[in-house]
Amino acid sequence: MLFAEYMRKICFCVTLIILNFCALAQISEPVKWSFAAKELGNGQVDLLLTAVIEPGWHVYSQFIDEGGPIPTSFKFTPSKDYVLVGKTAESPKAVSAFDKAFNMEIAWHEKKVVFKQRIKLSTVSTVVSGTLEFMVCDDSRCLPPEEVSFKIPVKIEAGATAKTSGSLPNTIKEPEQKQATADTPLSEAVKASPADTLVPAYAKGFESDRVELSMPAASKAKDNTLLGIFLAGFAGGLLAFFMPCIYPMIPLTVSFFTKRSGSRQKGIRSAVIYGLSIVIVYVFLGVVVTAVFGASALNDLASSAFFNLFFFVVIVLFALSFLGAFEITLPASLVNKADEKSNQGGLMGLFFMAFTLALVSFSCTGPIIGYLLVETVSNGVTLGPAVGMLGFSIALAIPFTLFAIFPSWLKELPKSGGWMNSVKVSLGFLELALAFKFLSNVDLAYHWGILNRDVFLVIWIVIFGIWAMYLLGKIRLSHDSPIEFISLTRLFFAMVVLGFAIYIVPGLWGAPLKALSGWLPPPGTQEFNLHSGRTDHALTPKKYQGLFEAPHGLDVFYDYEEGLNFASKQNKPVLLDFTGHSCANCRRMEQGVWSDPEVLKILKNDYVLISLYVDDRTELPQNEKLTSESGKEIKTLGQKWSDLQTRKFKTNSQPYYVIVNTAGETLVPPRAFDLDIDNYIEFLNSGKAAFSTKK
């Protein structure tokens, strides 16, 4: 019974954490409903049920065959006061296409849709009530079908239109906004919505691997990012397990459980609670980081030059700590207080044992945790810190739990020794190399030209080369134990590290190194390049041309208005490329997708390409500085394009690709990160077709 009570308490704590995750991850409702009644005369009234849909989402039409997504439907409560006239109509006409996911033709609405139901009144006034059911989806997922109840007061009164808001929180009336009707032309319906909020969404299926990234709304690629963060955290936890501060504690901890509990069953119970406590401690740290920064701030930090520089300094300090320059420790008073509470016994005693482990081992785990948190924060993923800590804590907790359950396994563990310090030093070399990615982001944003691709590669070659020599025993640090022989494991890792160092050497002469495109500075910063890189093959002089380099010899504009004007003269559609110096996925798209011959041909011949760097720190001329609609001062080029993307397209992450006409109007649903070349070609071709149709 006592064990069951403990487990209930543990489950309660875990549930609270999960609920916290959900609260942080919640997306604002993507569909807002409003209702109105319009008198037509002769006792007839049109009921107008209007859905305003956030960018990146779509609502399905009423007219979808069975076997597909849930269509929008309406149920009007029968009443003697009125009768329905005809069926419910919808305006504008739904967009339709063949959906591979459902293997059928489907129809959907973006931006805004008005459903109109005509009724014939038999009284002067009444209230029409009922429910509607709808399903809202983005490009990679669907929210559960939702029912909304409504009550619409109707009164026959010349020149009057009765309006109401829905009875549920998500059924609201749009304030001070022109109400579109079923007879309103599409162009007018668009004007009736708030400015710059109506952006098409990729709604024709669920094939795209968009990263959130580009959006507060989650996507399939964002899910992949969270999985990657979890796996990185898990790997970090496994590495932490072999640190000198943790590994020797395993036999002591297992022995403590076995002797203190008095029986194998109680020992297993204590070990399980201890493992769950480790998870709670570290996940709580991730939740705190997420709560402190907030969802939007996490994404802003990803492109912040100041924070990238700060992250560089912090990670270098972590690396130096692992290399033996100094030790990062927490105040002794904090550790002592936690240790005192761990002697209380019971559930709280086990929890504080886990908390004490986290404090005592901080000198070893701190740099690993710190790097994980920095990397997840720089990714701009809301749940990244919590998910990373979840993976880390699970990997750390599993060995303690398993060895307590199966103590005989301890005999199979290698003895503590100098090899643990080698693991620690190796992590120091790895963190030192990774730190330069953040410095590179700052260098690119401010156009310092210090850490170009050549210098970056030289630094990495040196770090990985010295690391390989260290593993081979050719280099020793002051706190290392003498190496009598090289084990097979150590030799294997030395070969991997040395092989990587040799692999990146050709990059000094311009080899693309596509596998590392998200980490290295762009090829255009290469001083000596035997291959085509980011060299600007401009056909005409351009604004900001000297600040940026175009990939693959493309003719790129870096100013929004200038690019649109040129497109108007050329009568070509425009591909807006919202990108950033610190955007690893942007480089992966350029190297992995844009380099494809067919994609490159379309970009060169059929589009005007405008690349807008949202994290560039170039100061704007005084006459171009302004205050945005949100009250934020726009002083730099990056702030200007970031504000444009946020204001016009309601997303602030990169990469983000929007195809527009020469007036800047979106032609097809935008795309974000998607390494599927066929999908990208389809995206570009659909933009060309839409441009030709709407000429």
N, C-alpha and C positions, 0 to 999 in steps of 0.2 A: 504493500500500500504506500509505503514511504517513497519507493522508487517511482511509482505511478504519479505521486504528487509532485516529485521533482521534475518528471518529464512533462507534466502539464505546465509547470512554471516555465520550463525551458521553451516549450512550444509557444507559450504565450509571448515570451520575449522575441522569439524568431518571427512570430506573426506580426508583432508591432513593427519590426524592422521591414518586413515585406510590405506592410501597409504604407510605411514611410516611403519605400521605393515607388510604390504605385502613385502616391500623392505627388512625388517629384516628377514622375514620368507622365502625369496626366496631361492630355492635350485639351485645350479649350474646345468646346463643342463646335464642330466645323459647319453646322447648318443652323441658321436662325430663321424661324418661321414667323410670319406676320399675316394677319387676316383682315379683310375688308369686305364691305358689301356695297355694290354700286347699283343704284336704281336705274332701270331702263324705261320705265313707263308701262302702263297697262298691267300693273301688278307684277311685272317681271323684274327680277333682281339677279345680278351676277355676283356670286360669291367668289372672291379672289383669295386664294391661298398661296402665299408667296414664300419661296425658299431662297435665301441669300446664302451662297455657298463659298466657303473660304477657298483661297487659292490652294491647289494641290489636292482638292477633293472633288467628288462628283456624286450626284444623286441619280438613281436609275429612273428611266421612264416608266410609265404605266404599261407600256405595250411591249412586254418581253415574254417570250414563250416559256413554258414550263421547262425546268431543268437548268435554268440560268440563275442569275442573281435575283434577289428579292425585288420585285417591281414596287414602285410607289403606288399605294392604293388608298382609297377614301371610303369611309362608312358614315353616312349621314343618318342620324337618329330619325326614324319615321315620326311624322307629326301631321295632325289634321290642319295645321296652319299653312302648310305649303306642300307642293309636289315637285319632284325633280323633273327638269326638262332636258332630255337628252343625256349624254354621258359627259364626264369630266374631260375638258380639253386642257392642253398644255401649250405654253408659248414661252420662248421660241421653240422652233422645231428641234427635236432631240438630235444629238450627234449619234451616228450609228456606224458600226464597223464589226468585222468578224473578230471574235475574241478566241484566241487559241486556248486560253485556260478553260473556257466553258464549251469550246468547240461549237459555237453558234453565233448568230448575229445578235448583238445587243445594242441598246440605245441608252444614252445617258445625257444628263444636263450638267453644265459647268456654270460658274459665275452666279447665275440667277435664273429662276424659272417661276412662272406664274401658272398655277392650275386654276381653271375657271369652271365653275358649276352653275348653270342657270337654274333658277327656281321660279315657280309661280305661286304667289301669295294669295291666300284666301282671307287674310286679316290685314289690318293696318300695320301691325307690328308683331314681331315674334323674335325668338332666339333660336338660331339654327345651331345645333350641337352635333358632335360626332367625333370620330377619331381618324387619324391618318397613320399609315405605317410606311416607313421608308428605310432604305439602307444606304449608308454613305461609305464610300471607299476612296482611297488614294491609289497611287500607282502600284502599291505592293501589299496592301492589306485592306480589310473591310471591318468596320465596327459592327457590332451586333445590330440586327434590325430593331428599330425603335418605334414605339407607338406614342403619338402625341394627341391629346384631347384638345378640342377647341369649342368655343362658344362664340357665335357671331350675332350680335344684336342687329336686327333688320327692321327698318322702319320706312314705310313709303312716304317720302317727303321730297317734294320737288327740289332738285339741285343739291340734295344732301347725300352724303356717303357715310354710312356707319362704319366705324373702325373699332377694332378691339385687339387686345393682345391675348395670346394663348393662355391656357390655364396652368401650364407647366413652366418651370423656370427657363427652359430652352425654347419657349414659344413666345417670342417678343415682337414688339412693334419697333420698326426702325425709326428713330427720332429724326424729325425735320428732313425727311427724305421723300423725294417724288415717288409715288407709288405706280409701278408699272402695271398695266392691265393686259388681258389676253390679246387685246387689239393693238398693243403698243409695238411698233417695229423694233427689231432687235437692236438697232443702233440707239434708239431711244431708251430701251430697257437697260442697256449698258450705262447710258448717261444717268439713269435713275439711281444707280448704285454709287456708293462713296468713291471718290476719285482714287485711281491707282490701286484699287483693291481687287479688280476683276482680272485674274490671270488664269488662263486655261490650265487644266491639270492633265497629266498623262493618264487617261482613263480608259484606254481601249483594251486593257488587259492587265495582266500581272506579270509581264515578262521582264520589266526593267529592274536592274539592280541599283536603284538609286540609294545614295548614302544620305542620310540625314543631311545628313550633314548638311546637307544643304538646307535643310528645313527643320524647324522645330518639330514637325511631324515625323514620326519614325518611319523608316523604310526598311526594305529587306537588307540593304547593304549596311544600314545602321545596326540591325540585328547581328549581322556578320561582324561589325566592328566591336559590339559588346562581347560577342563570343571570343574574338581575338583578344580583347582586354582581359576576359576571364582566364583564358589559356595562358596569357602572359603573366597574370597574377599567380596562377597555379604553378607555372615554371619558377617564378620568383620564390614561391613558398618552398618548393623542393630544394632550390639552391640554399635558401636560408636554413633549411634542416641540417645541412652539412657544415654550417658555420661553427667556429670554435666556441661561440657563446651558447649554442643550442645542442649540438650533437652529444657532448659529454653528459648532458643533463638527462638524457633518455633513460639510461639504466637507473639513475637515482630516482627519477619520477616514477618509473614502473615499480621499483622496489618499494617506494613509499606507499603506492596504492595497494600493493599486495599485503604489506605488513599492517598498515593502518586499518584496512577494511576488515581483516580477520577472515575473510572467506573469498573464494574466487568470484562468486556471484556479486558480492558487494564491491569487489575490486573492479570488475568489469563496469558496473554501474557508475562508479566514481570516475573511471577513465572516459566513459561516454560523456558524462556531464562536463568533465574537464575539457574534452575536445570541443564540445558545443560552446563552452565558455570562451575558448580561444577564438572561435568563429565570431561570436558576438562582439568581443573586444575589438577585433580588427575591422569588422563590417561597420561597427559604430563609428570608427575613425573615418571610414569612407563616406558614411552618411553625413557626418559633420562637415567634411570638406565640401561635399555637394551643397549642403544647406548654406554654408558660409558664402560660397561663390554665387550660387544660384544658377539656373539653367542658362539664362541669356549671357551672364558674365563668363561662364565656362567657354562659350563659343567665342566671345570677344577676346578672351585671353589667348585663344589659338592663333590670332593674328596680331597680337599686341607686341610691338617691338620691345617695349620696356620689359614685359614679363618674359619674353624669350631670352633677353639678356640676363635677367634675374635667374631664370631656370638654368642657363649656362653656368653661372657662377655657383649655384647651389649644387649642381651635379658634379662639377669639378671638385668641390669640397668633399662630396661623398666619395668620389673616386680616390682622392688623396687619403681619405680616412682608410679605405680598404687597402691602399698601397702601403700603409703603415706610417704616414706622416704624423697623424694624431688619432685620438680615439674620441668618438662622439658618445657622450654619456649623459644621462638624465640626473637631476639632483638626487643625492643620496637620501634625503629626507622623504622624498616621494616613494622611492623604492622601499625604504624601511617601513613606512606606514602601510603600504600594500602588503608587505610580508607579514606584518603583525596581524592584519585582518585575515590572512590566509590560514592562520592557526585557529580560527574560530570553529572550524568543523562545519559539517553540513553543506548545504547548497552554496551559501555565501562564501564559505571557506574555500571551496573548490573554484568558485569564480575568481576570487582574489589570488588564488594560486596561478590561474591562467593570466591574470592581469600582471602579477609579479614577473612571470616568465616574459611577458611583452616588454616590461620595463628593464629587466636585467639584461635581456638580449638585444636591447636597442642599439648598442654599439655595432652589432653585426647586422641586424635587420633594418635599422634606420635608413642606411643608404639604399637598400633594395626597395623598401616601402616608399622612401622619398622619390626615387626615380619613377616608380609605378604611378604615384600620385601626380607627379609633374607631367608624365607622358599622357595620362588620361585627361588631365585638365587641359593640356595643350591640344588634345583632339577635339575639345569642345563638346564631348558627349555627356549629356546630363547625368546619367547613371554610371559613367565611367569609373569614378573613384570608388563607389560602393561595390560595383561588380568586380573591379580589380582586387579590392581587399577581400571580397568573398572567395575568389580563387586562391589568393595568397593564404588565407586562414585555413581553408579546407586542406590545402596541401600540407600545411604545417601541423594541423590537428590530427590528420589521418595516421601518421606514424606513431604518435604518442598513444592513440587509442588502440591501434592494432597490436603494438608491442605489449600493452597492458593486458589485452585479451589473450595474446599468445606469447607469454614471456620467454618461451624456449627459443623464439626467433632471435633473441638478443645475441645468442651464440654465433649467429651467422653474420652479424655486423662486423665490419672492419674496425680494428682498434683505433682509438683517437691517436692523432699524431700530426706530424708536420704537413701531411697532405691537406688537412683542413685549411691551413694558412694559404696553401697554393690555390685552393678554391676561392678564398677571400681575395687574394691578389689578382686572380684572373678576372673576377668581377670588377675589380678596380680598373683594370685595363679596358674592359668592355664599356663601363660607364664613361670613362675618359673619352673614348672614341665617339660615343653617342652624344656627348655633351656638345660637340662641335656642330651638330645639326642646328641647335638652337642659336648658336652664334652666327651661323650662316644665314639664318632667317633675318637677323638684325642687319647683317652686312648688306643683304639684298634690298631690304626695305629702305635703308638710308643711302644706298648706292655708294658705300665706302670703297668698294673695290679691293678690299683687303683679303678676304677669304674667298678667292675665286675657286673655280673647280680644280685647277692645278694644285694650288696650295692645300686645299681640303684633302685631295687624294694623297699628297705627299705626307700629310699628318697621319692619315689613316694607315698608309703603308708602313710608316715608322712605328706607330703604336702596335699594329698587329705583328710586325716583324719582331719587335722587342718582346712582345708577349710570347711568340713562338720560341724565341731563344730562352726565355725564362722557363717555359714548360720543358724544354730540352735540357735544363740545368746549366746552360751557358752563362746565365745571369742570376746572381743571388742578391736578395735584399738583406738588410741587417737582422731582421727578425726571422729569417728562414732557417730551417734545420738543414744540416748537410744531406745531400742526396747521394746515396750509395749506388743506386741503379735507377733506370727509368722504367716504370711499370708500363704495361701494354696500354692501359687506360690513358695514362699521361701522354704516351707516345701518339696515340690516336688523336687526342685533342690537339697536340702540337702540330700534327699533320694537317688537321682541318684549319687551324688558325694560319699556318704558313701558306697553305693552299689559297686561302682567301686573300692574303696579302699579295700573292703572285697574280691572282685573278684580276685585281683592280689596277695592276701596273699598266696594262694597255690603255687604261683610261687617261693616262698622262698624254697620250697621243690622239685622244679624241674618240676612243672606243665608247660606244653608247652606254654600256653597262646597264641595260634595261632593268635588270633585277634590282638595281639600287636607285632607280630614277626618282623614287620618292624621298631619298635621303641626300643625294648629292646636289650641289648647286647646278643650275641649268647649264647645258652645253655651251650656251652663248657666252658664258664667263670664261671659257677655256682660252688661254692665250695661244696655245699651240694645238691645232686641231687638224688632223688629216681627214676627218669625216665631216659631213654636213651637220651643223649644230643649230644653235639659235642665232643665226645671222640674218639680219633684216634685209630682205631683197625688196626694198620699197620702190614702187613704180613712181611715186610722187612724194615730195617732202611732206612730213607729217608733224603734228604737234607731239611733243614728248618723245620723238623718235630716238633721240640720243640716250634716253634713260632705260629703254627696254630692248630686248633682243627677241626676234620672232623665231619660233621653231620651224625647222624643215624648210627654210627659205620662203615662208609664207609672207604675203604682203598684208601686214597687220596695221590697223589703226589703234591708237591708244586714247582717243578722245571720242566720247559718245556722239556729240553733235557733228563733229567733223566726219566721222564715219557714216552717219546717216545722210549727210549732204552728198558725200561721194557715192553712196549707194543709189541715191535719187538720180544722179547723173548717169550712172551705169545701168540703172533699172534692174538691180539685183536685190535679192533678199539679204538680210543681215543676220549674222550669227554673233550674238553677244556672249562673250566668254568672260564671266565673272571669275576671276582667278586671284592668286596671291603668291607672294614670294615664299611664304611659309607653308603653302598648301602642298603637302606631299602627294595627295591624290590628283592634283592638277598636273604635276609632272608625270605621274603614271599615265594619265590620259594622253598627254602629249607624246610620250614615248611609246605607249602601248597601243593607242588607237589612232591618233592623228598620223602616225608614221605609216599606217597601212596605205598601200598605193591607191586604192580606190577612194578611201576617205580623203587622202591628200589631194587627189585629182578634183574631187567635188569642192573642197575648200578653196582650192586655187582658182577654179574656173567658174563656179556657180554662186559663190557667196562673197560678200564683203565681211571680213572678220574684224571684230572690234574686241580687243582684250583689255579689260578694266581691272587693274590691280587694286584690290580693296585694302591692302595693308601697306601701301607705299607711303613713305613719309616725306615726299617732296613737298615743299612749301608752295602753296598756291600764290599767284600774284594777288596784290592787295585788292584789286577790283573784282576778283573772283571769290574772295572769302565771303561767307554768308552764314546766316543762322537757319538751320533746317526747320521744318514744320514741327519737329519734336522739341525744338528749343536748343538743340545741340549746335555748337559752333563748328563750322566746316573750315578748317585751316589748311589741311593737306590734301593732296591728290587722292590718297587712299580713302580719306573720310568722305570725299565728294562721291566716289563711286560706291562706297559702302552705303551711304545714305540713299543713293539712287536705287540700289538693289533692294534695300529694306523698304523704301517708300513705294516703289513701283511694283515690286514682285513679292513683297512680304516674306522674304527669306534673307538670311545673312550669312550663309555658309557657302563654301566653295569646294569643288568646281560647280558651276551652275551655268547651263547653256540655254539661251533663249533665242528662238528664231523670230525676228520681227520684220515688218515691211519698212519702207522708207520713211514712214511717219512714226515709227517706233511702236506699232501695234502688234501684239503677239499673234502669230499665225498658227502655231501648233503648240501642243502642250510641251513645256520646258523639260529638260533632262538634267540630271546631275551625274554623279560618278557611276559609270557603267562601262566595264572593260569588254563587253560583248561587241565586237566590231560590227556584226550584222545588225544589231539593234541600233547602233549609231548611224550606220548607213541608211537604215530605214527612217530614222529620225530626220536626217538631212534631206532625203528624197521627199518625205512628206512635207517638209518646209518649202521645198521648191514647187511642189504641186500646189500647195495652198497659195503661194505667192502668184503663180500663174493664173489660178482660178479667180483671185480677188483683184486682178489688175483692173 
